[in-house]
Amino acid sequence: MNIKSIEQVHNDQVYYTCEKGNNQIMPFNEMLDRAPMILAIYLESIFKFPIRDQDRLRQQKPLEIGIGFLLASFGAFFLGILFVFDRSLILMGNLSFFIGLIMLIGVKSTYGFFLKQGNKKGSLVFFLGFIIIIMRFTIIGLFIQLYGLYLLFRSFLPFVYDSASKMPIIGRYLRNPQIKHAVDNLSQKNKGPTV
């Protein structure tokens, strides 16, 4: 259904004009199912400027966009390492990581996560690595950033380990008691700040 303009709403009926030029009537409850599109068309007819393209962008969920940015950041990091620690790809990966994190959890939550009392050391180390990468010491900066990420996310290691040990193929190899003990030692809270 291609609606060109909405003429009026009266007695639980919506009167609209199609793209082909003929007038149609739609029940009010059906209009509620298509409310974002109808609202965009109605605002276009009132204010006389196109907003449908912007409305289509607003309908995309920020969560999906954030996941896309995070995947792009992992791809840029991988390519940056593959191309002998290419600084521009690693910086693009960092920026994509920040944008994706902000899109996933919001600005306030991202700010709160990095400045949380238990995460300050990890945040400081991570951002120090970012600055070192900008100063053209890419290899050193990347390893400092990886250590900062370890400090920030080390309390998640047991959850990642439990999920990976339940996978069909690699799970039986990961259920080794020595690996479990090593993961527990790496994620201990007395070694520094945790999430």
C-alpha positions in Angstrom: 0.0 0.0 0.0 1.6 3.3 -1.1 0.0 6.2 0.6 0.6 9.6 -1.0 -1.3 11.8 1.5 -3.9 11.6 4.3 -7.0 13.7 3.6 -8.9 13.4 6.9 -9.7 11.1 9.9 -13.4 10.8 10.6 -15.6 8.3 12.5 -12.9 5.6 12.9 -12.0 5.9 9.2 -8.9 7.3 7.6 -9.3 8.8 4.1 -6.2 8.9 2.1 -4.9 9.2 -1.5 -2.8 6.5 -3.1 0.3 7.0 -5.2 -1.9 6.2 -8.3 -4.2 9.1 -7.4 -7.4 7.3 -6.3 -8.9 7.9 -2.9 -9.2 5.0 -0.3 -10.6 4.4 3.1 -8.8 2.5 5.9 -10.2 1.4 9.2 -8.7 3.2 12.2 -7.4 0.0 13.9 -5.5 -0.9 10.7 -4.0 2.6 10.7 -2.7 2.0 14.2 -0.7 -1.0 12.9 1.0 1.3 10.4 1.3 4.2 12.8 4.9 5.3 12.1 4.4 5.3 8.3 1.0 7.1 8.6 2.4 9.7 11.0 5.3 10.4 8.6 3.0 10.9 5.7 0.6 13.1 7.7 3.5 15.3 8.9 4.7 15.5 5.3 1.3 16.8 4.2 1.1 19.3 7.0 4.7 20.7 7.0 5.3 20.2 3.2 8.8 18.6 3.6 9.8 14.9 3.1 10.5 12.9 6.2 9.9 9.4 5.1 13.6 8.7 4.4 14.5 10.0 7.9 11.7 7.9 9.4 13.1 4.8 7.8 16.4 5.5 9.4 14.8 6.0 12.8 13.0 2.7 12.6 16.3 0.8 12.5 17.1 -0.3 16.0 20.2 1.3 17.7 21.1 -2.1 19.0 21.5 -3.6 15.5 23.6 -0.6 14.5 25.7 -0.9 17.6 26.3 -4.6 16.9 27.3 -3.7 13.3 29.8 -1.2 14.6 31.3 -3.7 17.1 31.6 -6.3 14.3 33.3 -3.7 12.1 35.7 -2.9 15.0 36.7 -6.5 15.4 37.2 -6.8 11.6 39.3 -3.6 11.5 41.4 -4.9 14.5 41.9 -8.3 12.7 42.9 -6.6 9.4 45.1 -4.2 11.3 47.0 -7.0 12.9 47.0 -9.0 9.6 48.5 -6.1 7.8 51.5 -5.9 10.2 49.9 -3.6 12.8 48.5 -1.0 10.4 47.8 2.1 12.5 44.9 3.4 10.5 42.9 0.1 10.7 43.5 -0.2 14.4 42.4 3.4 15.0 39.3 2.7 12.9 38.7 -0.4 15.0 39.0 1.7 18.2 36.5 4.4 16.9 34.1 1.7 15.7 34.3 0.0 19.1 33.5 3.3 21.0 30.6 4.1 18.6 29.2 0.5 18.8 29.4 0.5 22.6 27.6 3.8 22.8 24.9 2.6 20.4 24.5 -0.6 22.4 24.3 0.7 26.0 24.0 4.5 25.6 26.2 7.4 26.4 25.5 7.6 30.2 26.1 3.8 30.6 29.3 3.9 28.6 30.5 6.9 30.6 29.5 5.1 33.8 31.2 1.9 32.8 34.6 3.4 32.0 34.5 5.6 35.2 33.2 3.1 37.6 35.3 2.7 40.7 36.4 -0.8 39.9 37.1 0.0 36.2 39.2 3.1 36.5 42.6 1.3 36.2 41.5 -0.7 33.2 40.0 2.4 31.6 43.2 4.4 32.2 45.3 1.6 30.7 43.0 1.2 27.7 42.9 5.0 26.8 46.7 5.2 27.4 47.1 2.5 24.7 44.8 4.5 22.4 47.0 7.6 22.9 50.2 5.5 22.3 48.7 4.2 19.0 47.9 7.8 17.9 51.6 8.7 18.7 52.6 6.0 16.1 53.7 3.3 18.5 51.1 0.9 17.2 52.4 -2.5 18.5 53.1 -1.2 22.0 49.8 0.7 22.1 47.8 -2.4 20.9 49.2 -4.6 23.6 48.6 -2.0 26.3 45.0 -1.7 25.0 44.6 -5.5 25.2 45.8 -5.4 28.8 43.3 -2.6 29.5 40.5 -4.7 28.0 41.6 -7.6 30.1 41.4 -5.5 33.2 38.0 -4.1 32.2 36.3 -7.4 31.2 38.2 -10.0 33.3 35.2 -10.7 35.6 33.3 -11.9 32.4 35.9 -14.7 31.8 34.1 -17.3 33.8 30.8 -16.7 31.9 32.7 -16.9 28.6 34.4 -20.1 29.7 31.1 -21.7 30.8 29.4 -20.8 27.5 32.4 -22.0 25.4 32.6 -25.3 27.4 29.0 -26.0 26.5 29.7 -25.8 22.8 29.6 -29.2 20.9 33.0 -29.5 19.4 35.4 -27.6 21.6 33.5 -28.0 24.8 34.9 -31.4 25.7 38.4 -30.0 25.5 37.6 -27.0 27.6 36.1 -29.0 30.4 39.6 -29.8 31.6 40.1 -29.0 35.3 43.4 -27.3 34.6 41.8 -24.9 32.2 39.0 -24.2 34.6 41.5 -23.4 37.3 43.5 -21.1 35.0 40.3 -19.2 34.1 39.4 -18.9 37.8 42.9 -17.5 38.5 42.8 -15.0 35.7 39.4 -13.7 36.8 40.1 -13.4 40.5 38.9 -10.2 42.1 41.9 -9.7 44.4 44.3 -9.0 41.4 42.8 -5.6 40.7 39.6 -3.9 39.5 36.8 -5.9 38.0 33.5 -5.1 36.3 
